[in-house]
Every structure is written in structure tokens, then in C-alpha cells.
Amino acid sequence: MVEFAPMKGNLAVSLFACALLVGCRSAPDVPNLGEIYSRAAAYHGELRHPVILIPGILGSRLTDAETGRVVWGAFAGDYADPGDPNDARLTALPMRDGVPLRELRDGVEPDGALASLKVEFFGLPLVVKAYVNILRTLGVGGYRDEQLGMAGEVDYGDDHFTCFQFDYDWRRDNVENAQLLHEFIQEKRAYVQEEIEKRYGRREEDVKFDIVAHSMGGLIARYYLRYGAEDLPVDGSLPPVTWAGKSHVERLVLIATPNAGSVAALIQLVRGLRFAPILPSYPAGLLGTFPSIYQLLPRSRHSPLVAAADNGIRIDDDIFSPDLWERMGWGLADRDQEALLAALLPDESDPAVRRGIALDHLRKSLARARQFAAALDQPADPPGESILYLIAGDAVPTRQVVAVDLRTGELADVRSAPGDGTVLRTSALMDERVGGTWKPMLVSPIRWRHVTFLFSDHLGLTRDPAFTDNVLYLLLEDVR
């Protein structure tokens, strides 16, 4: 699912036009956050919880452990170009017939949350800001980032034990990453306990974390909150909701999380992904090797698909059905992906065998995605009061319904609705009135503690002064 807005047309002209628009627009009044939160930011007592930042898909830098090459996180220098067959294999996840997704491993590793994305344009370096805005917000609140402090990029003195980036391989299954989040929390909990004893003399402190999660990172956090490190059963059933993660999490702030999925994920799995004309293209078949993207698909019960040839009649097929994908020729089932499959599976000379491996991977990924979505949608009230907070956008037209040509499988936009350009307002809320009977009050399996709407796009939400103000209030001053 796209995290960075594509640049359209001539870059220099676009940047110049933006400068003109900014120059002509009167600056809005913004709060003096330093004056408001300076005393709270300086407090490090028992009411203050360390924070974990979980970025969304594309939000962690990925590198090849063997060579150190950047697989994701830069479009300059010796980065992995998906247009090159060797680099396509490096970027894609492995595929093997009959092997569980969990066992399909490669040498790519996460290498920190992506504060910015480096792009080279005709030899000129450009930097697209990514999660630097959230890190800056946390820094204003006195949350010192461990990675930046340890790397010496920011001098925090010895005060850098209150903020942690959970970087992860966002290509992989979200349940796997929820289990890694559990290990990460245990490790950081022991570290914070040690620091508290050393600094304040309090032993075996009952450390809990506040989590700030953007986009898909919110799905990982929600799964962890409900099930802890528990895996999904191999028989396709659902585990009982134990709220095991709640014992380690005090508050969970979700930002632009697609709780009911996003049509953008379907579009990218069918058409592939290209951020801008100056950047490389990621083919649909390559993206189709990532189980995580299937776990961002919209829910069929919310009617995201209609038949183009039948005047907008709803398609009854389950969007997680492999039969639908094979009939429509989507993603790994697209016969036009044969050249890519030859590059991804160089040891298989028979095209029929390669297609069989691709279809097996497609079926496994869709089955896992269906089970993951059902696990998140399973109604269950948390013990005690809710700790879930949502910050979402509702001012940008966002794809809601697409039409499918039942002969060719091609998709066309039909209807948009309020959202952030990537995630619908109704998806962030997990609004079950969509596709069903309308009621005056929200119907959702998620019990929200509080919801805030901002008027920005998917990543722009984190640049909004209202975002900074509200997040700092929730972390620093809201009564616990």
C-alpha cells in the first residue's frame, strides 16, 4: 500500500508551484508546543511510559545481510533495482511449492525505521521525509530515540532510554512480525527496568509501553494486543482472544491504520506499483510474493468490488478466494508475469512448474490473509477500559469501490469516499455499516477510547500540527 504520494509531471515545475502556493497562503495559527509541554516533557516519573514507534508497510529500511546493499530505503547508489533480474530476486520473498510461508526465508533484514527516503534525480540527491515527523513529535515530548542516540546522530547525553523504533521486514506475514514485537518488548522492558534501577533505585519496575503505530503497523499492534505472541492455528481456525498483549501495553495510538483494509492494496497487487516516473517499477508478481500486502485487502462484506459489465452489480466472490484471482488473472496468476517468474525462479526451466509454484504461493498468502483479517475482526471487548486511540484522515477522496471487467480482470475506479487518499475513514474506524444497514451510531468490533480526525493525506497526517499536539497530550497529560 503506497506510503509516499507519487510525484507527477516535471519535478522542478512541481516544486516551484508548491513554493508559490506556500508563499501565497497565509500561515495558520499553530500552538507553542514547547510552552505547553516543556514541563511534562521533562518529567520521568512512574506515570511516564516509554514509547515504541511501529512504522507501516515500506516504513523500515531493508538491507541484504551478506552484502549490505539497500533493498528498500534509497533510490540512489547501489540500491536493489527491481527491474534487474538479480535484484528482483533479492527484493521478492522466496517461493517454494508446499512450503509454509514462515519457512520461506532469505538474507534480507530490517535496518531501522525509515526517517527519510533518498532519491537521486539526474544526479541530484533528494530526500523524501518519511517517519522523521513522528520521531520529531516524540522528541518534543522528551522521548529520546534509542537508535538515533546510540548511532550518535543526536546527542541526548545519557537520556535515550524512553523511545524505541520497532523495525521489521514489512514484506512478511503480520503475525510473524507481531511475534517479533513481543520479543522486542521483552528485550526493551528488561533494558528499561535496568535503567530505572540504575537512575532511580527502583527495582523490577512493572514497565508498560505506549505504542504509536502508523498504517499497517497498527494492524501488527492490534494483533499483538489481542493475542500476544500466539500464532494463527494451522487448521485455519481462530485463536481465542486473550488480550495477552494488554499486560505490556498501556496505550495504543493508531495513525491512519486500514483496519478494514484498503482498495489500494488490491490495485497494487493487480497492477504493480510505481511511485513516480523517475523511480523504478515494482511488478505485480513481485509484490505478490509479499504476504503482508494481501493482509491489507478490503473486506468483501463492505462491497469494494462491482462487475463492470453488469451495471455495478456487487460481486459475491470472496476477495480472498484464489479462484477469483485465477479467473481474473490477478497478480501471481497473471500469465503476463511469466518473464518475471523466470527471473524469480531461475532453477525451474518449465514455465508450467513456475506457474504452479506461483499459484501455490498465491493460495497460501490469500488463506493467511483471510485468517488474519478474521482474527482482527473477531468481536471481543477488552478487559477494563479501552486503550485504543485513533488518528485518521477524512478530507481526501479515497478509493472505495472499483469495477472489475469479468472478461479481462481489469479494474476501474467507480466511487470514492472520505479518507486520507489511501485509507478510508470507514476503514480506519472499522465501520461495519458499510455494505450493510445504516445506523445513526458507529457499528464497529473495535472499542475506541477516542478518535481524532485530521484533514491531511496518509503520510501528511504526521506533519499536521494538530497531530503533534494531540499525540503529545495523549502521551504526556491525558489522565491514566
N, C-alpha and C positions, 0 to 999 in steps of 0.2 A: 504494500500500500504506500503510495507516494507520501513522503515526508517533506520534500522540498518542492516548492512551486516551480514549474518549468519556466525558463526564460524564452520569450517569444520574440521573433524578429531580430533586428540588428541590436546587439548588446549595447554598443556605445550610445545609440539613439535612445534605447530604453532607459539607460542610466541617466542620460541627460534630461529626458522627460520626467523621470522621477524627481530629479533635483529641482526642476521648475515647479512641479506640483508641490513639493515640500516647501519651497520658498514662498509660494503664493498662499499657502494655507496658514491660518492663524494657529499658533500653538495652543493646545488645550491646557487648562489648569490641571496640574498634577500635584499630588501631595508631597510634602517634605518627609520622605520616609526615614531619613536619618533622625530628624527631630522626633518623629512618632515612636520609633522602635529602638533608639540607641540604648536606653536603659535595659529594655527587655533582651536586646541582643548581647549585652554584657553579662547577663545572668547565666550561671552554670550550676544551678542547684538541682535538687531532686525532681522538680517539676519540669525540667528541661530534658527532652529526649533526643538522642542522636537521630539523624535523618539518613535514609537511603534513597538515592535517586535511581529510578529504573527507566531508561530510555525506551523508545518504541522501536519498531522494525526499522532497520537501516541506522539505528542510533548508536551502535557500538562499532568501533573500528575493528576490522578483521585483518589478520596477517597470517602468512604462511610460516609456521613454526620452524621449518627447515631452512628457508632462505631469507626470512624477514620481509619478503615482498608484501606490499599492501594489496589485499584482496578487495577491501572496501574501506573507504575513508579518504581517498585522494584520487583526483583525475589529473595528476601531474607526476612526472618522474617515471619510475619503473613500476607503475601500478598494473594490476591484472586487468587486461583488456578483454572483455567477454567476446569480442569479435575474433580473437585469436583462438584456435582450437585448443592449444595447451592451456591458455588462461581460462577458457570456458570450463575445462575440466577442473581447474583449480577453484573456480567460483562456484560451480554446481556441487551439490551433495552427491555422493556415490549412489548408484542404483544397482541392486542385485536381486534377481528373482527369488522370492520366497524368504528373503532375509528381513527380519523386523527392522523398522525404521531406526530404533535405538542402536542397533548394531552397525549401521551404515556410517562409518567414521572416516574422516580424512585428517590432514595435518593442519587445518585452519583453526586459529584460536582467536578469541576476543582480546582486544588490546586497548581497553579504556573506552569510556563514553565519548561520543563524538562531539566535542565542543564546537568544532568547525569542520567544513569540508573544503579541501584545497582543490582548485580547478585551474588549469592552465589554458589560456585563451590567446592563440598566436604568440606564444612565448611569454605572455604577461601573466603573473600569478594573481589569481583571485581567490578570495576566501568567502564561502557562504556560511554564515553563522548557523549553528545547529542548537546544541544544548547549553551554549555559553550563557544564554539568558536565564535559564533555571539556576545554573551554578552561581551566577551573579546575584540572583534573588536570595539564594541561601547564604551567600557571603554577606549580604547586607544584614541578614538576621544573626550573624555571628557563627554560622555553621561553616567550619573550616574543612575544606575538601582534602581528604587523605591523599589522593593521588597527586593533586597539584602540590600539596605540601611536601610529600616525600620526593617528588621529582625536582623540587627546588624552583618550580615555576612561579610560586607565590610564597613569600616569606611570612609564615604565620608564627614564627618563633617555635615554641613547643606546643602551641594550641591548635592542633589539627587532628583531633580525635572525635569530632562530632558530626562528620558528614562523609558519606561513602557512596561511590558510584558502583552500582552493580552492572558490570558489562557482561554481555553474554552473546553467544552465537545465535543471532536472530533468524538464521535460516532454519534452525532445528525446531523440533516439537516444543510447544509451550509448556507442556507438563514436565519434560526434561529440565527446562530452564527454571520452573517452579521448584523442582527438587534441588537444583543448584543454588537457588535463592535461599533455601533452608540451610544448606551448608554454609553459605556466605553469612547468613545471620548468626549462626552458631559461632563462627570464627570471629566476627566483629563484636559479638556480645562478650566473648571472653576477653578480647582486646580492650573494650571499653571498661569492663569490670576492673581489669588490671590498672588502667589509667586512673579510674576513680579512687581505687585504694591508694595508689601512689600519690595522688594530688590531694585527696580529701580525707584519707584514712578510713573510708567506709568499705568494709569487706563484703564480697559476694552480693553486690548490689543487684536487685532484680531489674535488670536493664530491659527496657522495651524500646522499640524503634517507631518513629513516624516514617511513613513511606510516601514519596512524591513520585508518581508514575505517569508517564506520557504515553498516549496511544496504546499500542499493543502491550507495552509494559504494564498497563493497568490490568490486562487480562491475566498476565502471569501472576500479578499480586493478588487478584481476586481468587484465582485458583488456589494459591498458597494459603490465603486466609481461610478458605473453606475446607481444604483437605490436607494442609501441611505438605509433607513430603510423600504422601500416598500416591501411588501410580494409578492409572486407569486400569480396570480389570481386563485381562486378555480376551475374555469372552464377550466383550462389547457392552457389558452391563455398567451400571453406575455405582461408584463407591458411596457409602453413607456420608452425609455432610457432618463432619465432626467439629468444624471451626478450630482445627488444631493450630492454625497459624495465628489465631487471635491472642494466644498466650505470649506471643513475641512482638505483636504489632499494636501500638496504642491508637494510631490514626492512619488512615489510608486516603490520600488525596489523589483522585484520578483526574487527569487532564486530557480531554478530547479522546477518551477511550471508546472504541467501537464495540460496545457491549452487545449489540445485536448485529455486529458485522458491518461490512461496507461493500457497496456495489463496486467501488474502485478496485477491490481485490479480485473480483470476477473479471473485470475489464483487463487487468494486468495479466492474469493467468491465461486469458484468451488471446490478447493482442501483444503481450510483451510490454516492455517499459523503456521509455526514453525520456530523460529529464529535460533535454534541450537539444537543438540541432548541433551544438558544439560538443556534446557529450556522447559517449558510446551507447549503443542499444543493448538491452538485455532481452533476449528472445523469450517467447512464451514457454518453450520447452525447458530452458534453463531455470526460469522462475518456478516451473512446475516440479523441480526437484526439491523445493523448499517446503516441508510440511507446514511451516508456520503460516504461509500465505493462505492455504486452504482454511486455516483456523480463523481467518478474518472474513470468510464468506458470509453474506447476509442470510437471515433465516427465511426459509421457504414460506413459512406461515405469514410473513409480512409482505408477501406478494411482490418481490423485486423483479420477477420475470413475467412478461406477457408475450403472446405469439404475434409476430408482426403480420402474418398472413390472415389472421382471424380477428382483425379489428380490435386488438388489445385484449383478447380473452386471456385470463390468467392461465399460466402453465401449471399443471398439477404435479409435475415431476419434482421430486426432492432434489434440491440443488446439490446435495452431497451424493447423489446417485451416480455411480460410474457409468451406468447405461446411458444416462443423459449426456455425459461428457463424450462418450464414444460415438453416440449418434450425431452429436453436433460437431464432432471433430475438434474439440477444445483442448488447448494445452498440449500435454504429452500424447494425447490421442490424435493430434493434427498430423496428417500424413505429410504435410509440407515441412515438418520438423525433422525429416529423415536425415538431412545433411548434418544437422546439429547432433542428432542421436549417434551418428557415425563418429563425430568428434568426441562425444561424451563416453562412448563405449567402444574404444579402438580395438579391444581384444575380441570383439564379436564381428565377424565378417558377414554374417547372414542378416539382411535387413529384417526378416521376419522374426528372428530371435531378438534383435534390438527392440523391435516394436513390442514384443511380448514382455520384455523387461520393463519398458517404459509404462505399459498399461498396468503391470503389476504394481509399480511404484505409485501410479495414479490412484489405483484402488486402495492401497494401504493408506495413502495420505488422506483421501476422502473419508475413509472409515474412521481414522483417528480424529479428523476434524469434526465429524458428526458426533462422536462420543465426547469430545472436549466441549463442544457447544452445549450438548445436553447436560453435562456436568455443571457448567456455569449457569444454565437456565433452570436447574432443578430448584423449585421453591424451598426455601429454608430460612427461617428467621434466626438471626444471630442471638446468642445468649446475651442478655443485658441490652444496653442501648447500642444503636448502630455506630460504627466508627468510620463509615464511608462518606466521603465528601466528593463532590463532582464539580469540575470547572469545564464548561463546554461552550462551543460557539453556536450561534443560531442566526447569524446575519448574512451568511454567504450561501447562494443557491448551490445545492449539493445533489448529486445523482440519487434518485430514489427508485426509479423504475426504468428498466431497459427492455426493448423489444428484441426477440430472437427470431431470425429468419429460419424457419424449421427445415428449409432445404439446404442452406449453406452454413448455418450456425453463426452467421454474423450478428453482431449486436448493434443496436442503435438507441440513442437516448430517447426516452419518452417523457419522463416527468422528473422535475427536481423539487426539493423541499428545503426548508431552512436547516442550516448546519454550518460547518466550518470549511466547506469545499471538499472535504474528504469523508468526514463522519457526520451523519445526520444528527440533528438534535434528538430525534426519537430513538436513534441507536444508542447514543450516549446515555440516555435515560433508561434504555431497555423498555420502551413504551409498548406494551402488548395490545394497545388499542389499534395499532397499525395493522391493517388487513383484517380487522375484526369489527366488533361492535363498539362504536364510540361511546365514551362515558365522560362526564364532566371532570372527574379527577383522574390523576395518573394511575395506570394499572401496570405494575412492574414487579418482577420477582426480587428486585433489589430494594432493600430498605435504606433509603438515603438519609443521612443525618442532615445534610444541607446541600443545595445546588446553587451554583452561580453561573450566569450566562454572560459571556463577553461577545463583542462584536468584531471578531478577528478570524483569520483563517487558521488552519490546522496547526501550523508551527508559529504563526504570528500571535497566537494566544499568549505565548510565553514572553512576548515583548511588550504586552499591554501593561501600563502602569497599574491598572485595576487588578491584573493577575498578581503582580508583586505585592500589592497592598493586601489583597485577600489571603494569599498564601502565608505571608508573614503574620497576619493576625491569627490564622488557624494554628500555626506552629508555636507562636510566642505568647499570645494573650488570651485566646479563647479558653474559657473555663473547662477544666478537665474533670 
